[in-house]
Structures are given as structure tokens and as C-alpha cells.
Amino acid sequence: MATTAPIFYLAIQHMLDLVVGLTACAVTVGGFAHCLAQRPSALAALGTLPKGGWLALLGVTGLLSLLQTYLTAVALLFNAGPADIFLGLMAQLIGIAAGMVYLLDVRAGLRGMSDGRGIW
């Protein structure tokens, strides 16, 4: 029984890391795609980061999240040891936070500036 506990622990850790990673990828890619479709003047009118700032923040954290999620999936698939990359995990958490701020605050502000209709 003592030998199965570490294996079980690693499987649960990898699955939780995978859920966090997939969430981070979805949020950052969604925010990046929405930001890409906006005019730079609309973001400047809101008084937030410029369009290039949002694209850089969401793009870098999205790529690091994708890398960390890939490494976690490989570690889960091959039953390897922990795939801990602290920078990748922090990028995922920063990506979730930045993406949620963009989607919940900036996107809502952009929607309020227009007529409120559209696909976004």
C-alpha cells in the first residue's frame, strides 16, 4: 500500500494541472482572439492597456500555458514524475487572471461603447 500512494498522488496532481492548463489555454486564447478583432482606438478610449499590451500579455501567457499543458499531458500519459515548471504554472495562473480581467472587464466595456449587438 505504501508504494501505490505516490503513484496515485502523481496521477491526481497531473490531472489537476491538466485541468488548470486547459482552462488557462481556453481563457487566454479566447481573450487573444477577441482583442485581435478590436480597434486600437476602442481600447484607448476605455483607458486600459493598449492593444499591443493586451496581445503581448495574453499571447505570452497563452504560449507558456500551452507548453506547460503539453508537458503535463506527456507526464500523465507516460506515468512520469512531476512535470513541475514553476514558470509555466505561474504563467497559467497569470494567464487565467489576465484573461478573466480582459473578458469580464475590457470586453464588457467595449460592448458598452457599441450598440451591444454582434457576435462578441
Secondary structure, DSSP 4 states (H G I P E B T S, - for coil): -TTHHHHHHHHHHHHHHHHHHHHHHHHHHHHHHHHHTS-HHHHHHHTS--HHHHHHHHHHHHHHHHHHHHHHHHHHHTT-S----HHHHHHHHHHHHHHHHIIIIIHHHHHHHS-S-S--
